[in-house]
Amino acid sequence: MSVKTKLARQAVRTTAKHTAHGTASRFTRKPFRTITLLAIGAALGGLVGWLVGRSGDEGATPDPAAGAPASPAVVTTDNLTEQASETGAVS
C-alpha cells in the first residue's frame, strides 16, 4: 500500500471517529435537537433521492431486452457480406 493511500485512509478514519464522537457528545447534551436534525436530514435525503430517481425516466417502462446486444443487420452486395453497426455505418 502506498503512503498516499495509507494517509488517505487514516484521514477518513480520523474524520469518521471525530464526527461520531461529536454526534454522541451533542446527543448527550441536547437529545431532542439532535434527533430532530437527524430526522430532518434523513427525510430530505430520502426526498432528494426519490426525486432524482424519478427524473431519469419520465414515464418510461423498462425494456426487458435492453441489456441484450442488438443483432447486426447483414447487407449483401456483389459477393461481399457487410455488417451494419447500430449507428448505420457499414464495416
PDB file with one MODEL, atoms N, CA, C and O in Angstrom:
MODEL        1
ATOM      1  N   MET A   1       0.848  -1.166   0.000  1.00  0.00           N
ATOM      2  CA  MET A   1       0.000   0.000   0.000  1.00  0.00           C
ATOM      3  C   MET A   1       0.894   1.229   0.000  1.00  0.00           C
ATOM      4  O   MET A   1       1.866   1.318   0.751  1.00  0.00           O
ATOM      5  N   SER A   2       0.543   2.166  -0.856  1.00  0.00           N
ATOM      6  CA  SER A   2       1.367   3.364  -0.959  1.00  0.00           C
ATOM      7  C   SER A   2       1.131   4.288   0.239  1.00  0.00           C
ATOM      8  O   SER A   2       0.126   4.179   0.942  1.00  0.00           O
ATOM      9  N   VAL A   3       2.060   5.175   0.445  1.00  0.00           N
ATOM     10  CA  VAL A   3       1.975   6.126   1.554  1.00  0.00           C
ATOM     11  C   VAL A   3       0.756   7.029   1.371  1.00  0.00           C
ATOM     12  O   VAL A   3       0.065   7.354   2.337  1.00  0.00           O
ATOM     13  N   LYS A   4       0.499   7.428   0.136  1.00  0.00           N
ATOM     14  CA  LYS A   4      -0.628   8.316  -0.152  1.00  0.00           C
ATOM     15  C   LYS A   4      -1.952   7.638   0.218  1.00  0.00           C
ATOM     16  O   LYS A   4      -2.816   8.257   0.838  1.00  0.00           O
ATOM     17  N   THR A   5      -2.104   6.386  -0.156  1.00  0.00           N
ATOM     18  CA  THR A   5      -3.325   5.638   0.158  1.00  0.00           C
ATOM     19  C   THR A   5      -3.473   5.444   1.660  1.00  0.00           C
ATOM     20  O   THR A   5      -4.568   5.569   2.207  1.00  0.00           O
ATOM     21  N   LYS A   6      -2.369   5.139   2.318  1.00  0.00           N
ATOM     22  CA  LYS A   6      -2.406   4.924   3.761  1.00  0.00           C
ATOM     23  C   LYS A   6      -2.814   6.205   4.497  1.00  0.00           C
ATOM     24  O   LYS A   6      -3.615   6.158   5.430  1.00  0.00           O
ATOM     25  N   LEU A   7      -2.266   7.340   4.080  1.00  0.00           N
ATOM     26  CA  LEU A   7      -2.621   8.619   4.701  1.00  0.00           C
ATOM     27  C   LEU A   7      -4.085   8.987   4.429  1.00  0.00           C
ATOM     28  O   LEU A   7      -4.765   9.529   5.301  1.00  0.00           O
ATOM     29  N   ALA A   8      -4.561   8.691   3.221  1.00  0.00           N
ATOM     30  CA  ALA A   8      -5.953   8.986   2.883  1.00  0.00           C
ATOM     31  C   ALA A   8      -6.901   8.162   3.739  1.00  0.00           C
ATOM     32  O   ALA A   8      -7.907   8.677   4.228  1.00  0.00           O
ATOM     33  N   ARG A   9      -6.585   6.883   3.920  1.00  0.00           N
ATOM     34  CA  ARG A   9      -7.434   6.022   4.759  1.00  0.00           C
ATOM     35  C   ARG A   9      -7.414   6.484   6.209  1.00  0.00           C
ATOM     36  O   ARG A   9      -8.446   6.469   6.880  1.00  0.00           O
ATOM     37  N   GLN A  10      -6.259   6.889   6.693  1.00  0.00           N
ATOM     38  CA  GLN A  10      -6.147   7.366   8.068  1.00  0.00           C
ATOM     39  C   GLN A  10      -6.956   8.646   8.252  1.00  0.00           C
ATOM     40  O   GLN A  10      -7.586   8.832   9.293  1.00  0.00           O
ATOM     41  N   ALA A  11      -6.946   9.530   7.258  1.00  0.00           N
ATOM     42  CA  ALA A  11      -7.720  10.770   7.335  1.00  0.00           C
ATOM     43  C   ALA A  11      -9.217  10.476   7.372  1.00  0.00           C
ATOM     44  O   ALA A  11      -9.954  11.102   8.133  1.00  0.00           O
ATOM     45  N   VAL A  12      -9.661   9.539   6.566  1.00  0.00           N
ATOM     46  CA  VAL A  12     -11.081   9.168   6.556  1.00  0.00           C
ATOM     47  C   VAL A  12     -11.477   8.562   7.902  1.00  0.00           C
ATOM     48  O   VAL A  12     -12.528   8.890   8.453  1.00  0.00           O
ATOM     49  N   ARG A  13     -10.640   7.686   8.420  1.00  0.00           N
ATOM     50  CA  ARG A  13     -10.919   7.033   9.711  1.00  0.00           C
ATOM     51  C   ARG A  13     -10.981   8.073  10.828  1.00  0.00           C
ATOM     52  O   ARG A  13     -11.887   8.029  11.660  1.00  0.00           O
ATOM     53  N   THR A  14     -10.038   9.000  10.856  1.00  0.00           N
ATOM     54  CA  THR A  14      -9.998  10.039  11.888  1.00  0.00           C
ATOM     55  C   THR A  14     -11.226  10.948  11.793  1.00  0.00           C
ATOM     56  O   THR A  14     -11.813  11.308  12.813  1.00  0.00           O
ATOM     57  N   THR A  15     -11.610  11.315  10.577  1.00  0.00           N
ATOM     58  CA  THR A  15     -12.784  12.169  10.381  1.00  0.00           C
ATOM     59  C   THR A  15     -14.050  11.458  10.851  1.00  0.00           C
ATOM     60  O   THR A  15     -14.901  12.068  11.499  1.00  0.00           O
ATOM     61  N   ALA A  16     -14.178  10.179  10.530  1.00  0.00           N
ATOM     62  CA  ALA A  16     -15.357   9.418  10.948  1.00  0.00           C
ATOM     63  C   ALA A  16     -15.434   9.313  12.468  1.00  0.00           C
ATOM     64  O   ALA A  16     -16.507   9.462  13.052  1.00  0.00           O
ATOM     65  N   LYS A  17     -14.299   9.057  13.105  1.00  0.00           N
ATOM     66  CA  LYS A  17     -14.278   8.972  14.575  1.00  0.00           C
ATOM     67  C   LYS A  17     -14.646  10.310  15.194  1.00  0.00           C
ATOM     68  O   LYS A  17     -15.419  10.363  16.150  1.00  0.00           O
ATOM     69  N   HIS A  18     -14.097  11.385  14.655  1.00  0.00           N
ATOM     70  CA  HIS A  18     -14.368  12.725  15.174  1.00  0.00           C
ATOM     71  C   HIS A  18     -15.857  13.064  15.039  1.00  0.00           C
ATOM     72  O   HIS A  18     -16.462  13.608  15.964  1.00  0.00           O
ATOM     73  N   THR A  19     -16.437  12.741  13.887  1.00  0.00           N
ATOM     74  CA  THR A  19     -17.852  13.011  13.652  1.00  0.00           C
ATOM     75  C   THR A  19     -18.725  12.196  14.595  1.00  0.00           C
ATOM     76  O   THR A  19     -19.686  12.721  15.159  1.00  0.00           O
ATOM     77  N   ALA A  20     -18.399  10.912  14.771  1.00  0.00           N
ATOM     78  CA  ALA A  20     -19.179  10.057  15.668  1.00  0.00           C
ATOM     79  C   ALA A  20     -19.089  10.552  17.108  1.00  0.00           C
ATOM     80  O   ALA A  20     -20.089  10.576  17.826  1.00  0.00           O
ATOM     81  N   HIS A  21     -17.894  10.943  17.525  1.00  0.00           N
ATOM     82  CA  HIS A  21     -17.717  11.434  18.895  1.00  0.00           C
ATOM     83  C   HIS A  21     -18.491  12.735  19.101  1.00  0.00           C
ATOM     84  O   HIS A  21     -19.128  12.916  20.140  1.00  0.00           O
ATOM     85  N   GLY A  22     -18.444  13.635  18.132  1.00  0.00           N
ATOM     86  CA  GLY A  22     -19.162  14.898  18.228  1.00  0.00           C
ATOM     87  C   GLY A  22     -20.668  14.702  18.264  1.00  0.00           C
ATOM     88  O   GLY A  22     -21.370  15.379  19.017  1.00  0.00           O
ATOM     89  N   THR A  23     -21.171  13.769  17.443  1.00  0.00           N
ATOM     90  CA  THR A  23     -22.610  13.483  17.428  1.00  0.00           C
ATOM     91  C   THR A  23     -23.052  12.885  18.757  1.00  0.00           C
ATOM     92  O   THR A  23     -24.100  13.257  19.286  1.00  0.00           O
ATOM     93  N   ALA A  24     -22.266  11.965  19.300  1.00  0.00           N
ATOM     94  CA  ALA A  24     -22.607  11.354  20.590  1.00  0.00           C
ATOM     95  C   ALA A  24     -22.569  12.391  21.706  1.00  0.00           C
ATOM     96  O   ALA A  24     -23.430  12.390  22.586  1.00  0.00           O
ATOM     97  N   SER A  25     -21.586  13.267  21.673  1.00  0.00           N
ATOM     98  CA  SER A  25     -21.473  14.306  22.684  1.00  0.00           C
ATOM     99  C   SER A  25     -22.651  15.269  22.604  1.00  0.00           C
ATOM    100  O   SER A  25     -23.214  15.656  23.628  1.00  0.00           O
ATOM    101  N   ARG A  26     -23.019  15.650  21.396  1.00  0.00           N
ATOM    102  CA  ARG A  26     -24.147  16.561  21.200  1.00  0.00           C
ATOM    103  C   ARG A  26     -25.446  15.890  21.643  1.00  0.00           C
ATOM    104  O   ARG A  26     -26.322  16.538  22.215  1.00  0.00           O
ATOM    105  N   PHE A  27     -25.564  14.588  21.377  1.00  0.00           N
ATOM    106  CA  PHE A  27     -26.778  13.860  21.750  1.00  0.00           C
ATOM    107  C   PHE A  27     -26.967  13.831  23.271  1.00  0.00           C
ATOM    108  O   PHE A  27     -28.093  13.914  23.761  1.00  0.00           O
ATOM    109  N   THR A  28     -25.857  13.713  24.018  1.00  0.00           N
ATOM    110  CA  THR A  28     -25.988  13.685  25.483  1.00  0.00           C
ATOM    111  C   THR A  28     -26.379  15.052  26.030  1.00  0.00           C
ATOM    112  O   THR A  28     -27.031  15.137  27.071  1.00  0.00           O
ATOM    113  N   ARG A  29     -25.986  16.124  25.338  1.00  0.00           N
ATOM    114  CA  ARG A  29     -26.310  17.475  25.820  1.00  0.00           C
ATOM    115  C   ARG A  29     -27.690  17.936  25.363  1.00  0.00           C
ATOM    116  O   ARG A  29     -28.447  18.506  26.149  1.00  0.00           O
ATOM    117  N   LYS A  30     -28.022  17.692  24.089  1.00  0.00           N
ATOM    118  CA  LYS A  30     -29.305  18.145  23.532  1.00  0.00           C
ATOM    119  C   LYS A  30     -29.919  17.025  22.686  1.00  0.00           C
ATOM    120  O   LYS A  30     -29.843  17.068  21.458  1.00  0.00           O
ATOM    121  N   PRO A  31     -30.521  16.031  23.328  1.00  0.00           N
ATOM    122  CA  PRO A  31     -31.023  14.870  22.578  1.00  0.00           C
ATOM    123  C   PRO A  31     -32.162  15.203  21.612  1.00  0.00           C
ATOM    124  O   PRO A  31     -32.189  14.694  20.492  1.00  0.00           O
ATOM    125  N   PHE A  32     -33.098  16.051  22.034  1.00  0.00           N
ATOM    126  CA  PHE A  32     -34.235  16.361  21.161  1.00  0.00           C
ATOM    127  C   PHE A  32     -33.782  17.067  19.890  1.00  0.00           C
ATOM    128  O   PHE A  32     -34.251  16.751  18.797  1.00  0.00           O
ATOM    129  N   ARG A  33     -32.877  18.014  20.035  1.00  0.00           N
ATOM    130  CA  ARG A  33     -32.372  18.754  18.869  1.00  0.00           C
ATOM    131  C   ARG A  33     -31.617  17.824  17.920  1.00  0.00           C
ATOM    132  O   ARG A  33     -31.764  17.919  16.702  1.00  0.00           O
ATOM    133  N   THR A  34     -30.815  16.932  18.482  1.00  0.00           N
ATOM    134  CA  THR A  34     -30.040  16.009  17.660  1.00  0.00           C
ATOM    135  C   THR A  34     -30.959  15.077  16.884  1.00  0.00           C
ATOM    136  O   THR A  34     -30.771  14.875  15.684  1.00  0.00           O
ATOM    137  N   ILE A  35     -31.949  14.510  17.559  1.00  0.00           N
ATOM    138  CA  ILE A  35     -32.881  13.598  16.892  1.00  0.00           C
ATOM    139  C   ILE A  35     -33.660  14.336  15.810  1.00  0.00           C
ATOM    140  O   ILE A  35     -33.875  13.806  14.720  1.00  0.00           O
ATOM    141  N   THR A  36     -34.080  15.561  16.113  1.00  0.00           N
ATOM    142  CA  THR A  36     -34.832  16.354  15.139  1.00  0.00           C
ATOM    143  C   THR A  36     -33.997  16.636  13.896  1.00  0.00           C
ATOM    144  O   THR A  36     -34.474  16.461  12.775  1.00  0.00           O
ATOM    145  N   LEU A  37     -32.762  17.067  14.085  1.00  0.00           N
ATOM    146  CA  LEU A  37     -31.897  17.372  12.935  1.00  0.00           C
ATOM    147  C   LEU A  37     -31.576  16.130  12.115  1.00  0.00           C
ATOM    148  O   LEU A  37     -31.548  16.192  10.886  1.00  0.00           O
ATOM    149  N   LEU A  38     -31.334  15.000  12.782  1.00  0.00           N
ATOM    150  CA  LEU A  38     -31.056  13.758  12.060  1.00  0.00           C
ATOM    151  C   LEU A  38     -32.284  13.310  11.269  1.00  0.00           C
ATOM    152  O   LEU A  38     -32.153  12.849  10.135  1.00  0.00           O
ATOM    153  N   ALA A  39     -33.465  13.442  11.851  1.00  0.00           N
ATOM    154  CA  ALA A  39     -34.697  13.050  11.161  1.00  0.00           C
ATOM    155  C   ALA A  39     -34.953  13.954   9.951  1.00  0.00           C
ATOM    156  O   ALA A  39     -35.336  13.476   8.884  1.00  0.00           O
ATOM    157  N   ILE A  40     -34.739  15.262  10.125  1.00  0.00           N
ATOM    158  CA  ILE A  40     -34.925  16.193   9.004  1.00  0.00           C
ATOM    159  C   ILE A  40     -33.930  15.867   7.882  1.00  0.00           C
ATOM    160  O   ILE A  40     -34.296  15.862   6.707  1.00  0.00           O
ATOM    161  N   GLY A  41     -32.689  15.599   8.247  1.00  0.00           N
ATOM    162  CA  GLY A  41     -31.679  15.247   7.242  1.00  0.00           C
ATOM    163  C   GLY A  41     -32.023  13.964   6.508  1.00  0.00           C
ATOM    164  O   GLY A  41     -31.854  13.874   5.292  1.00  0.00           O
ATOM    165  N   ALA A  42     -32.507  12.969   7.246  1.00  0.00           N
ATOM    166  CA  ALA A  42     -32.882  11.702   6.613  1.00  0.00           C
ATOM    167  C   ALA A  42     -34.074  11.898   5.678  1.00  0.00           C
ATOM    168  O   ALA A  42     -34.100  11.349   4.577  1.00  0.00           O
ATOM    169  N   ALA A  43     -35.059  12.681   6.119  1.00  0.00           N
ATOM    170  CA  ALA A  43     -36.238  12.924   5.282  1.00  0.00           C
ATOM    171  C   ALA A  43     -35.867  13.692   4.013  1.00  0.00           C
ATOM    172  O   ALA A  43     -36.317  13.341   2.922  1.00  0.00           O
ATOM    173  N   LEU A  44     -35.060  14.722   4.150  1.00  0.00           N
ATOM    174  CA  LEU A  44     -34.639  15.487   2.971  1.00  0.00           C
ATOM    175  C   LEU A  44     -33.790  14.636   2.026  1.00  0.00           C
ATOM    176  O   LEU A  44     -33.940  14.717   0.807  1.00  0.00           O
ATOM    177  N   GLY A  45     -32.900  13.822   2.592  1.00  0.00           N
ATOM    178  CA  GLY A  45     -32.085  12.940   1.757  1.00  0.00           C
ATOM    179  C   GLY A  45     -32.932  11.940   1.002  1.00  0.00           C
ATOM    180  O   GLY A  45     -32.689  11.678  -0.176  1.00  0.00           O
ATOM    181  N   GLY A  46     -33.931  11.376   1.673  1.00  0.00           N
ATOM    182  CA  GLY A  46     -34.837  10.443   1.012  1.00  0.00           C
ATOM    183  C   GLY A  46     -35.649  11.113  -0.080  1.00  0.00           C
ATOM    184  O   GLY A  46     -35.846  10.540  -1.152  1.00  0.00           O
ATOM    185  N   LEU A  47     -36.121  12.323   0.185  1.00  0.00           N
ATOM    186  CA  LEU A  47     -36.907  13.063  -0.805  1.00  0.00           C
ATOM    187  C   LEU A  47     -36.064  13.392  -2.036  1.00  0.00           C
ATOM    188  O   LEU A  47     -36.514  13.216  -3.168  1.00  0.00           O
ATOM    189  N   VAL A  48     -34.853  13.867  -1.812  1.00  0.00           N
ATOM    190  CA  VAL A  48     -33.971  14.196  -2.941  1.00  0.00           C
ATOM    191  C   VAL A  48     -33.636  12.939  -3.741  1.00  0.00           C
ATOM    192  O   VAL A  48     -33.640  12.970  -4.971  1.00  0.00           O
ATOM    193  N   GLY A  49     -33.348  11.841  -3.058  1.00  0.00           N
ATOM    194  CA  GLY A  49     -33.068  10.587  -3.751  1.00  0.00           C
ATOM    195  C   GLY A  49     -34.248  10.122  -4.584  1.00  0.00           C
ATOM    196  O   GLY A  49     -34.073   9.642  -5.704  1.00  0.00           O
ATOM    197  N   TRP A  50     -35.446  10.262  -4.040  1.00  0.00           N
ATOM    198  CA  TRP A  50     -36.656   9.863  -4.756  1.00  0.00           C
ATOM    199  C   TRP A  50     -36.853  10.737  -5.990  1.00  0.00           C
ATOM    200  O   TRP A  50     -37.175  10.236  -7.067  1.00  0.00           O
ATOM    201  N   LEU A  51     -36.659  12.056  -5.828  1.00  0.00           N
ATOM    202  CA  LEU A  51     -36.830  12.970  -6.958  1.00  0.00           C
ATOM    203  C   LEU A  51     -35.800  12.713  -8.055  1.00  0.00           C
ATOM    204  O   LEU A  51     -36.131  12.735  -9.240  1.00  0.00           O
ATOM    205  N   VAL A  52     -34.562  12.470  -7.661  1.00  0.00           N
ATOM    206  CA  VAL A  52     -33.515  12.185  -8.647  1.00  0.00           C
ATOM    207  C   VAL A  52     -33.817  10.880  -9.376  1.00  0.00           C
ATOM    208  O   VAL A  52     -33.622  10.781 -10.588  1.00  0.00           O
ATOM    209  N   GLY A  53     -34.289   9.887  -8.641  1.00  0.00           N
ATOM    210  CA  GLY A  53     -34.645   8.616  -9.262  1.00  0.00           C
ATOM    211  C   GLY A  53     -35.787   8.744 -10.253  1.00  0.00           C
ATOM    212  O   GLY A  53     -35.802   8.059 -11.276  1.00  0.00           O
ATOM    213  N   ARG A  54     -36.740   9.611  -9.964  1.00  0.00           N
ATOM    214  CA  ARG A  54     -37.884   9.801 -10.856  1.00  0.00           C
ATOM    215  C   ARG A  54     -37.533  10.652 -12.064  1.00  0.00           C
ATOM    216  O   ARG A  54     -38.151  10.498 -13.118  1.00  0.00           O
ATOM    217  N   SER A  55     -36.567  11.537 -11.944  1.00  0.00           N
ATOM    218  CA  SER A  55     -36.257  12.465 -13.033  1.00  0.00           C
ATOM    219  C   SER A  55     -35.537  11.793 -14.198  1.00  0.00           C
ATOM    220  O   SER A  55     -35.508  12.350 -15.295  1.00  0.00           O
ATOM    221  N   GLY A  56     -34.961  10.624 -13.994  1.00  0.00           N
ATOM    222  CA  GLY A  56     -34.204   9.960 -15.051  1.00  0.00           C
ATOM    223  C   GLY A  56     -35.069   9.451 -16.189  1.00  0.00           C
ATOM    224  O   GLY A  56     -34.762   9.715 -17.351  1.00  0.00           O
ATOM    225  N   ASP A  57     -36.146   8.725 -15.888  1.00  0.00           N
ATOM    226  CA  ASP A  57     -37.016   8.137 -16.910  1.00  0.00           C
ATOM    227  C   ASP A  57     -38.438   8.606 -16.665  1.00  0.00           C
ATOM    228  O   ASP A  57     -39.156   8.031 -15.847  1.00  0.00           O
ATOM    229  N   GLU A  58     -38.837   9.636 -17.365  1.00  0.00           N
ATOM    230  CA  GLU A  58     -40.169  10.171 -17.162  1.00  0.00           C
ATOM    231  C   GLU A  58     -41.179   9.325 -17.922  1.00  0.00           C
ATOM    232  O   GLU A  58     -41.323   9.464 -19.137  1.00  0.00           O
ATOM    233  N   GLY A  59     -41.875   8.452 -17.209  1.00  0.00           N
ATOM    234  CA  GLY A  59     -42.924   7.642 -17.798  1.00  0.00           C
ATOM    235  C   GLY A  59     -42.433   6.470 -18.615  1.00  0.00           C
ATOM    236  O   GLY A  59     -43.247   5.770 -19.219  1.00  0.00           O
ATOM    237  N   ALA A  60     -41.160   6.232 -18.659  1.00  0.00           N
ATOM    238  CA  ALA A  60     -40.632   5.124 -19.445  1.00  0.00           C
ATOM    239  C   ALA A  60     -40.770   3.817 -18.681  1.00  0.00           C
ATOM    240  O   ALA A  60     -40.572   3.767 -17.468  1.00  0.00           O
ATOM    241  N   THR A  61     -41.109   2.772 -19.401  1.00  0.00           N
ATOM    242  CA  THR A  61     -41.181   1.453 -18.786  1.00  0.00           C
ATOM    243  C   THR A  61     -39.904   0.704 -19.129  1.00  0.00           C
ATOM    244  O   THR A  61     -39.369   0.878 -20.224  1.00  0.00           O
ATOM    245  N   PRO A  62     -39.407  -0.117 -18.229  1.00  0.00           N
ATOM    246  CA  PRO A  62     -38.158  -0.835 -18.521  1.00  0.00           C
ATOM    247  C   PRO A  62     -38.352  -1.855 -19.636  1.00  0.00           C
ATOM    248  O   PRO A  62     -39.353  -2.570 -19.672  1.00  0.00           O
ATOM    249  N   ASP A  63     -37.388  -1.914 -20.537  1.00  0.00           N
ATOM    250  CA  ASP A  63     -37.419  -2.849 -21.644  1.00  0.00           C
ATOM    251  C   ASP A  63     -36.628  -4.086 -21.247  1.00  0.00           C
ATOM    252  O   ASP A  63     -35.439  -3.981 -20.948  1.00  0.00           O
ATOM    253  N   PRO A  64     -37.269  -5.277 -21.237  1.00  0.00           N
ATOM    254  CA  PRO A  64     -36.546  -6.477 -20.804  1.00  0.00           C
ATOM    255  C   PRO A  64     -35.370  -6.833 -21.706  1.00  0.00           C
ATOM    256  O   PRO A  64     -34.419  -7.470 -21.251  1.00  0.00           O
ATOM    257  N   ALA A  65     -35.415  -6.437 -22.968  1.00  0.00           N
ATOM    258  CA  ALA A  65     -34.329  -6.765 -23.891  1.00  0.00           C
ATOM    259  C   ALA A  65     -33.304  -5.648 -23.989  1.00  0.00           C
ATOM    260  O   ALA A  65     -32.447  -5.680 -24.871  1.00  0.00           O
ATOM    261  N   ALA A  66     -33.373  -4.652 -23.095  1.00  0.00           N
ATOM    262  CA  ALA A  66     -32.456  -3.517 -23.180  1.00  0.00           C
ATOM    263  C   ALA A  66     -31.013  -3.938 -22.950  1.00  0.00           C
ATOM    264  O   ALA A  66     -30.103  -3.348 -23.532  1.00  0.00           O
ATOM    265  N   GLY A  67     -30.784  -4.937 -22.121  1.00  0.00           N
ATOM    266  CA  GLY A  67     -29.422  -5.370 -21.833  1.00  0.00           C
ATOM    267  C   GLY A  67     -28.839  -6.270 -22.899  1.00  0.00           C
ATOM    268  O   GLY A  67     -27.625  -6.465 -22.950  1.00  0.00           O
ATOM    269  N   ALA A  68     -29.706  -6.835 -23.771  1.00  0.00           N
ATOM    270  CA  ALA A  68     -29.237  -7.751 -24.801  1.00  0.00           C
ATOM    271  C   ALA A  68     -28.609  -6.963 -25.952  1.00  0.00           C
ATOM    272  O   ALA A  68     -29.129  -5.917 -26.340  1.00  0.00           O
ATOM    273  N   PRO A  69     -27.499  -7.456 -26.497  1.00  0.00           N
ATOM    274  CA  PRO A  69     -26.889  -6.750 -27.620  1.00  0.00           C
ATOM    275  C   PRO A  69     -27.762  -6.864 -28.866  1.00  0.00           C
ATOM    276  O   PRO A  69     -28.395  -7.894 -29.094  1.00  0.00           O
ATOM    277  N   ALA A  70     -27.794  -5.817 -29.659  1.00  0.00           N
ATOM    278  CA  ALA A  70     -28.590  -5.812 -30.877  1.00  0.00           C
ATOM    279  C   ALA A  70     -27.924  -6.693 -31.925  1.00  0.00           C
ATOM    280  O   ALA A  70     -26.700  -6.706 -32.064  1.00  0.00           O
ATOM    281  N   SER A  71     -28.751  -7.428 -32.657  1.00  0.00           N
ATOM    282  CA  SER A  71     -28.182  -8.261 -33.713  1.00  0.00           C
ATOM    283  C   SER A  71     -27.891  -7.373 -34.920  1.00  0.00           C
ATOM    284  O   SER A  71     -28.747  -6.590 -35.331  1.00  0.00           O
ATOM    285  N   PRO A  72     -26.702  -7.485 -35.486  1.00  0.00           N
ATOM    286  CA  PRO A  72     -26.337  -6.617 -36.600  1.00  0.00           C
ATOM    287  C   PRO A  72     -27.091  -6.996 -37.877  1.00  0.00           C
ATOM    288  O   PRO A  72     -27.380  -8.171 -38.106  1.00  0.00           O
ATOM    289  N   ALA A  73     -27.401  -6.019 -38.689  1.00  0.00           N
ATOM    290  CA  ALA A  73     -28.055  -6.258 -39.971  1.00  0.00           C
ATOM    291  C   ALA A  73     -27.007  -6.712 -40.981  1.00  0.00           C
ATOM    292  O   ALA A  73     -25.879  -6.220 -40.990  1.00  0.00           O
ATOM    293  N   VAL A  74     -27.391  -7.639 -41.815  1.00  0.00           N
ATOM    294  CA  VAL A  74     -26.456  -8.141 -42.825  1.00  0.00           C
ATOM    295  C   VAL A  74     -26.885  -7.606 -44.185  1.00  0.00           C
ATOM    296  O   VAL A  74     -28.042  -7.751 -44.580  1.00  0.00           O
ATOM    297  N   VAL A  75     -25.947  -6.988 -44.898  1.00  0.00           N
ATOM    298  CA  VAL A  75     -26.194  -6.429 -46.215  1.00  0.00           C
ATOM    299  C   VAL A  75     -25.305  -7.167 -47.203  1.00  0.00           C
ATOM    300  O   VAL A  75     -24.088  -7.234 -47.029  1.00  0.00           O
ATOM    301  N   THR A  76     -25.928  -7.725 -48.251  1.00  0.00           N
ATOM    302  CA  THR A  76     -25.160  -8.475 -49.244  1.00  0.00           C
ATOM    303  C   THR A  76     -25.059  -7.659 -50.525  1.00  0.00           C
ATOM    304  O   THR A  76     -26.074  -7.237 -51.078  1.00  0.00           O
ATOM    305  N   THR A  77     -23.820  -7.435 -51.002  1.00  0.00           N
ATOM    306  CA  THR A  77     -23.606  -6.718 -52.266  1.00  0.00           C
ATOM    307  C   THR A  77     -22.475  -7.386 -53.022  1.00  0.00           C
ATOM    308  O   THR A  77     -21.361  -7.492 -52.507  1.00  0.00           O
ATOM    309  N   ASP A  78     -22.748  -7.840 -54.238  1.00  0.00           N
ATOM    310  CA  ASP A  78     -21.724  -8.402 -55.131  1.00  0.00           C
ATOM    311  C   ASP A  78     -20.753  -9.338 -54.425  1.00  0.00           C
ATOM    312  O   ASP A  78     -19.559  -9.043 -54.365  1.00  0.00           O
ATOM    313  N   ASN A  79     -21.218 -10.428 -53.902  1.00  0.00           N
ATOM    314  CA  ASN A  79     -20.415 -11.449 -53.236  1.00  0.00           C
ATOM    315  C   ASN A  79     -19.701 -10.944 -51.981  1.00  0.00           C
ATOM    316  O   ASN A  79     -18.817 -11.628 -51.465  1.00  0.00           O
ATOM    317  N   LEU A  80     -20.060  -9.788 -51.492  1.00  0.00           N
ATOM    318  CA  LEU A  80     -19.478  -9.268 -50.258  1.00  0.00           C
ATOM    319  C   LEU A  80     -20.559  -9.258 -49.183  1.00  0.00           C
ATOM    320  O   LEU A  80     -21.690  -8.847 -49.443  1.00  0.00           O
ATOM    321  N   THR A  81     -20.228  -9.694 -48.014  1.00  0.00           N
ATOM    322  CA  THR A  81     -21.165  -9.633 -46.907  1.00  0.00           C
ATOM    323  C   THR A  81     -20.655  -8.581 -45.943  1.00  0.00           C
ATOM    324  O   THR A  81     -19.556  -8.694 -45.400  1.00  0.00           O
ATOM    325  N   GLU A  82     -21.459  -7.570 -45.741  1.00  0.00           N
ATOM    326  CA  GLU A  82     -21.066  -6.479 -44.866  1.00  0.00           C
ATOM    327  C   GLU A  82     -22.049  -6.401 -43.713  1.00  0.00           C
ATOM    328  O   GLU A  82     -23.231  -6.707 -43.870  1.00  0.00           O
ATOM    329  N   GLN A  83     -21.556  -5.991 -42.554  1.00  0.00           N
ATOM    330  CA  GLN A  83     -22.421  -5.861 -41.394  1.00  0.00           C
ATOM    331  C   GLN A  83     -22.585  -4.395 -41.045  1.00  0.00           C
ATOM    332  O   GLN A  83     -21.606  -3.652 -40.978  1.00  0.00           O
ATOM    333  N   ALA A  84     -23.831  -3.977 -40.822  1.00  0.00           N
ATOM    334  CA  ALA A  84     -24.102  -2.593 -40.428  1.00  0.00           C
ATOM    335  C   ALA A  84     -24.117  -2.521 -38.915  1.00  0.00           C
ATOM    336  O   ALA A  84     -24.695  -3.383 -38.253  1.00  0.00           O
ATOM    337  N   SER A  85     -23.491  -1.508 -38.373  1.00  0.00           N
ATOM    338  CA  SER A  85     -23.487  -1.332 -36.926  1.00  0.00           C
ATOM    339  C   SER A  85     -24.760  -0.622 -36.495  1.00  0.00           C
ATOM    340  O   SER A  85     -25.599  -0.277 -37.328  1.00  0.00           O
ATOM    341  N   GLU A  86     -24.902  -0.402 -35.184  1.00  0.00           N
ATOM    342  CA  GLU A  86     -26.082   0.269 -34.658  1.00  0.00           C
ATOM    343  C   GLU A  86     -26.203   1.701 -35.178  1.00  0.00           C
ATOM    344  O   GLU A  86     -27.308   2.232 -35.278  1.00  0.00           O
ATOM    345  N   THR A  87     -25.093   2.316 -35.503  1.00  0.00           N
ATOM    346  CA  THR A  87     -25.122   3.693 -35.988  1.00  0.00           C
ATOM    347  C   THR A  87     -25.394   3.784 -37.479  1.00  0.00           C
ATOM    348  O   THR A  87     -25.549   4.882 -38.013  1.00  0.00           O
ATOM    349  N   GLY A  88     -25.452   2.656 -38.153  1.00  0.00           N
ATOM    350  CA  GLY A  88     -25.714   2.650 -39.585  1.00  0.00           C
ATOM    351  C   GLY A  88     -24.454   2.577 -40.416  1.00  0.00           C
ATOM    352  O   GLY A  88     -24.529   2.475 -41.641  1.00  0.00           O
ATOM    353  N   ALA A  89     -23.293   2.626 -39.778  1.00  0.00           N
ATOM    354  CA  ALA A  89     -22.041   2.542 -40.514  1.00  0.00           C
ATOM    355  C   ALA A  89     -21.825   1.096 -40.977  1.00  0.00           C
ATOM    356  O   ALA A  89     -22.143   0.154 -40.250  1.00  0.00           O
ATOM    357  N   VAL A  90     -21.295   0.928 -42.165  1.00  0.00           N
ATOM    358  CA  VAL A  90     -21.061  -0.402 -42.707  1.00  0.00           C
ATOM    359  C   VAL A  90     -19.589  -0.720 -42.580  1.00  0.00           C
ATOM    360  O   VAL A  90     -18.731   0.081 -42.951  1.00  0.00           O
ATOM    361  N   SER A  91     -19.301  -1.915 -42.044  1.00  0.00           N
ATOM    362  CA  SER A  91     -17.892  -2.302 -41.906  1.00  0.00           C
ATOM    363  C   SER A  91     -17.510  -3.341 -42.904  1.00  0.00           C
ATOM    364  O   SER A  91     -16.360  -3.780 -42.928  1.00  0.00           O
TER     365      SER A  91
ENDMDL
END
